Amino acid sequence: MAKPNQEVAVKEEAGALAVIDFGADTGAGFEDADSTSYAIPFLRMLQVTSDQTKKTNAAYIKGAEEGDFYNTVTEKVYKGDRGVTVVPCHFVHKFNAWMPREDGGGLVGTYTASEAVNLNTTKNEKGRDVLENGAVLSDTREHYVIIVNEDGTFEPALYCLTGTQLKKSKKWMTLMQGIRIQGQTAPMFSQMYKLSPVGESNDQGSWAGVKIEHIGQVTNPEVYQAAKQFREMVRAGVAQASPADEFEEKPF
């Protein structure tokens, strides 16, 4: 046994470091971690109103532009003209109630789709559903994904679609459910997709929307297993996104 404050030497043979087999201890040390132990990054498409695109904002990232994608934890920017490759793992449909920023802001409630049907709401001047307490009800489609980087590395993230982008979520879900492997519906996490920006507008303004393209089947076994495990963690409630990080004003 090494003495206190004494470094443990790694056995060296023939000029090479001894090889340590970590396989038997895979995942060890994380047994008691719960949903509060992890920060799932949000993958967001930047707009001209995003702090990361404003040079005078403390959150500004050099080179970040409208249409780029942004990881809220690693603060990595994915250039829109190259797009982002993702493997979808799990889907959740919810309704979040947010107080307007001028009234203090913050998440004040989360409802399932069936619960939201029975809520008493009115439309505000922007056409948004507002609860009796003044909170804005946001129809939110959560797509839990694995981002596959160009260098082969990968990482989990949550990509939310709301407002004008709800139709994109519906089309994506329809596309995914229609893919067959040996005559059966393919696992969601067996396929890869490319996310890229597309210009959109209505009578209230213009913004960068998302274009979703099917690339093909996952070919890397490690990516497939990571996606499958991420799905299981989300379903078990071990991996959850922080609601405080979810809300961002979107152009409508």
C-alpha positions as CSV (number, residue, x, y, z in Angstrom):
1,M,0.0,0.0,0.0
2,A,1.3,3.4,-0.9
3,K,2.2,5.7,2.0
4,P,0.1,8.9,2.5
5,N,1.0,11.6,-0.1
6,Q,3.0,9.1,-2.0
7,E,2.2,8.7,-5.7
8,V,1.3,5.2,-6.9
9,A,3.7,4.3,-9.7
10,V,2.3,2.7,-12.8
11,K,4.3,-0.5,-13.7
12,E,6.4,0.0,-16.7
13,E,7.7,-2.8,-18.8
14,A,10.0,-2.6,-21.8
15,G,9.4,1.2,-22.0
16,A,5.6,0.9,-22.2
17,L,3.0,1.7,-19.6
18,A,1.1,-1.2,-18.2
19,V,-2.4,-1.6,-19.7
20,I,-5.3,-1.3,-17.3
21,D,-8.6,-3.1,-18.1
22,F,-11.4,-0.8,-17.3
23,G,-14.1,-3.0,-18.8
24,A,-15.1,-4.9,-15.7
25,D,-15.8,-1.6,-13.9
26,T,-17.8,0.1,-16.6
27,G,-20.2,2.7,-15.1
28,A,-18.9,2.2,-11.5
29,G,-19.2,5.3,-9.3
30,F,-22.4,6.5,-10.8
31,E,-24.8,4.1,-9.1
32,D,-26.3,6.7,-6.7
33,A,-26.6,9.5,-9.2
34,D,-30.1,10.8,-9.8
35,S,-31.7,13.4,-12.1
36,T,-30.2,16.3,-10.2
37,S,-26.7,15.0,-10.9
38,Y,-26.7,15.6,-14.6
39,A,-27.1,18.7,-16.8
40,I,-28.6,17.7,-20.2
41,P,-27.5,20.3,-22.7
42,F,-30.1,22.0,-24.8
43,L,-29.4,22.2,-28.5
44,R,-30.8,25.5,-29.8
45,M,-30.9,27.3,-33.1
46,L,-29.6,30.8,-32.7
47,Q,-31.7,33.7,-33.8
48,V,-30.7,37.4,-34.3
49,T,-32.3,38.0,-30.9
50,S,-30.1,35.3,-29.2
51,D,-27.6,36.6,-26.6
52,Q,-24.8,34.6,-28.3
53,T,-25.1,36.6,-31.5
54,K,-25.0,40.0,-29.8
55,K,-21.5,41.5,-29.6
56,T,-22.5,43.7,-26.7
57,N,-23.9,40.8,-24.6
58,A,-21.7,39.0,-22.0
59,A,-22.9,35.7,-23.5
60,Y,-21.7,36.6,-27.0
61,I,-19.7,34.0,-28.8
62,K,-17.3,35.2,-31.5
63,G,-18.5,34.0,-34.9
64,A,-22.0,32.9,-33.8
65,E,-24.7,33.8,-36.3
66,E,-28.4,33.4,-36.8
67,G,-29.0,29.8,-38.0
68,D,-26.1,28.3,-36.1
69,F,-26.8,25.7,-33.4
70,Y,-25.7,26.1,-29.9
71,N,-25.0,23.7,-27.0
72,T,-26.0,25.3,-23.7
73,V,-23.6,23.3,-21.6
74,T,-20.4,23.0,-23.7
75,E,-21.2,26.3,-25.4
76,K,-20.1,24.8,-28.6
77,V,-21.5,26.4,-31.8
78,Y,-22.3,24.2,-34.8
79,K,-22.3,26.3,-38.0
80,G,-25.6,26.3,-39.7
81,D,-24.2,25.8,-43.2
82,R,-22.7,22.5,-42.1
83,G,-25.7,21.4,-40.0
84,V,-25.8,19.0,-37.1
85,T,-26.1,15.2,-37.2
86,V,-28.3,13.7,-34.5
87,V,-29.7,10.4,-33.5
88,P,-33.2,10.8,-31.9
89,C,-33.6,8.7,-28.8
90,H,-36.9,9.7,-27.1
91,F,-39.8,12.1,-27.5
92,V,-41.9,13.9,-24.9
93,H,-44.9,16.2,-25.5
94,K,-45.7,18.7,-22.8
95,F,-47.1,22.1,-22.1
96,N,-45.0,24.5,-20.0
97,A,-46.5,27.6,-18.3
98,W,-44.1,30.5,-18.2
99,M,-44.6,33.9,-16.5
100,P,-43.7,36.8,-18.7
101,R,-40.3,38.3,-18.0
102,E,-42.0,41.6,-17.0
103,D,-43.9,39.7,-14.3
104,G,-40.8,38.0,-12.9
105,G,-40.5,35.2,-15.4
106,G,-39.9,31.6,-14.5
107,L,-41.6,28.2,-15.0
108,V,-44.8,28.0,-13.0
109,G,-46.2,24.7,-14.2
110,T,-45.8,21.7,-16.5
111,Y,-48.7,19.7,-17.9
112,T,-49.2,16.7,-20.1
113,A,-51.1,17.0,-23.3
114,S,-54.3,15.4,-21.7
115,E,-54.0,17.8,-18.7
116,A,-53.6,20.9,-20.9
117,V,-56.9,20.2,-22.7
118,N,-58.8,21.0,-19.5
119,L,-57.0,24.2,-18.7
120,N,-58.8,27.5,-18.9
121,T,-56.9,29.8,-21.3
122,T,-57.4,33.0,-23.3
123,K,-55.5,34.3,-26.3
124,N,-53.2,37.3,-25.9
125,E,-52.3,39.9,-28.6
126,K,-49.6,37.5,-30.0
127,G,-52.1,34.6,-30.3
128,R,-50.5,32.7,-27.4
129,D,-52.6,30.8,-24.8
130,V,-52.5,32.5,-21.4
131,L,-53.6,31.0,-18.1
132,E,-55.7,32.8,-15.5
133,N,-52.6,33.7,-13.5
134,G,-51.0,35.4,-16.6
135,A,-48.6,32.6,-17.4
136,V,-48.1,31.8,-21.1
137,L,-48.7,28.2,-22.0
138,S,-46.1,26.8,-24.4
139,D,-46.8,23.7,-26.5
140,T,-43.4,22.0,-26.4
141,R,-42.1,19.0,-28.3
142,E,-39.0,17.6,-26.7
143,H,-36.7,15.5,-28.8
144,Y,-33.9,13.8,-26.8
145,V,-31.0,13.2,-29.2
146,I,-27.4,12.1,-29.5
147,I,-25.3,14.7,-31.3
148,V,-22.8,13.0,-33.6
149,N,-19.8,15.3,-34.2
150,E,-17.8,15.3,-37.4
151,D,-14.8,13.9,-35.5
152,G,-16.8,10.8,-34.5
153,T,-17.4,11.9,-30.9
154,F,-21.0,12.1,-29.6
155,E,-22.9,13.6,-26.8
156,P,-26.5,13.8,-25.5
157,A,-28.8,16.8,-25.9
158,L,-32.4,18.0,-25.9
159,Y,-33.8,19.8,-28.9
160,C,-37.1,21.5,-28.3
161,L,-39.6,22.6,-30.9
162,T,-42.3,25.1,-30.1
163,G,-44.4,27.7,-31.8
164,T,-44.0,27.9,-35.6
165,Q,-41.7,24.8,-35.4
166,L,-44.4,22.4,-34.0
167,K,-45.2,21.3,-37.6
168,K,-41.6,20.3,-38.0
169,S,-41.8,18.0,-35.0
170,K,-45.0,16.4,-36.3
171,K,-43.4,15.7,-39.7
172,W,-40.3,14.3,-38.0
173,M,-42.3,12.0,-35.9
174,T,-44.3,10.8,-38.9
175,L,-41.1,10.3,-40.9
176,M,-39.5,8.3,-38.0
177,Q,-42.5,6.1,-37.5
178,G,-42.7,5.3,-41.2
179,I,-39.2,3.8,-41.4
180,R,-39.2,0.0,-41.4
181,I,-36.5,-2.6,-40.7
182,Q,-37.5,-6.2,-41.7
183,G,-41.1,-5.1,-42.0
184,Q,-41.3,-3.6,-38.5
185,T,-41.2,0.0,-37.2
186,A,-37.5,0.8,-36.8
187,P,-36.3,1.9,-33.3
188,M,-36.2,5.7,-33.1
189,F,-32.5,5.5,-32.1
190,S,-31.5,3.4,-35.1
191,Q,-31.6,6.3,-37.6
192,M,-29.5,9.5,-38.2
193,Y,-30.8,12.9,-39.2
194,K,-29.3,16.2,-40.3
195,L,-30.6,19.5,-38.8
196,S,-30.0,22.6,-40.7
197,P,-31.5,26.2,-40.8
198,V,-34.0,27.4,-43.3
199,G,-35.4,31.0,-43.6
200,E,-39.0,31.5,-42.6
201,S,-41.3,34.4,-42.1
202,N,-44.9,35.5,-41.4
203,D,-46.6,38.9,-40.8
204,Q,-44.8,39.2,-37.4
205,G,-41.3,38.9,-38.7
206,S,-38.6,36.5,-40.1
207,W,-36.5,33.9,-38.4
208,A,-34.4,30.8,-38.9
209,G,-36.4,27.6,-38.8
210,V,-35.2,24.0,-38.9
211,K,-34.9,21.6,-41.8
212,I,-34.8,17.9,-40.9
213,E,-33.4,15.4,-43.3
214,H,-33.0,11.6,-43.0
215,I,-29.4,10.5,-43.5
216,G,-29.7,6.7,-42.9
217,Q,-29.2,4.0,-40.4
218,V,-26.7,4.3,-37.4
219,T,-23.6,2.4,-38.4
220,N,-21.5,3.0,-35.2
221,P,-22.4,0.4,-32.5
222,E,-21.1,2.8,-29.8
223,V,-23.5,5.6,-31.0
224,Y,-26.4,3.1,-31.1
225,Q,-25.7,1.9,-27.5
226,A,-25.3,5.4,-26.2
227,A,-28.6,6.4,-27.8
228,K,-30.4,3.4,-26.4
229,Q,-28.9,4.1,-22.9
230,F,-29.8,7.8,-23.0
231,R,-33.4,6.8,-23.9
232,E,-33.6,4.5,-20.9
233,M,-32.2,7.1,-18.6
234,V,-34.8,9.7,-19.8
235,R,-37.6,7.2,-19.4
236,A,-36.4,6.2,-15.9
237,G,-36.2,9.9,-14.9
238,V,-32.5,9.7,-14.2
239,A,-31.7,12.2,-17.0
240,Q,-33.8,15.3,-17.0
241,A,-33.3,18.7,-18.5
242,S,-33.5,21.7,-16.2
243,P,-36.7,23.7,-16.9
244,A,-35.0,26.9,-16.0
245,D,-32.8,26.5,-19.0
246,E,-35.5,25.6,-21.4
247,F,-37.4,28.8,-22.1
248,E,-36.2,31.1,-24.8
249,E,-38.3,33.7,-26.6
250,K,-38.8,32.5,-30.2
251,P,-39.9,34.7,-33.1
252,F,-43.5,33.9,-34.1
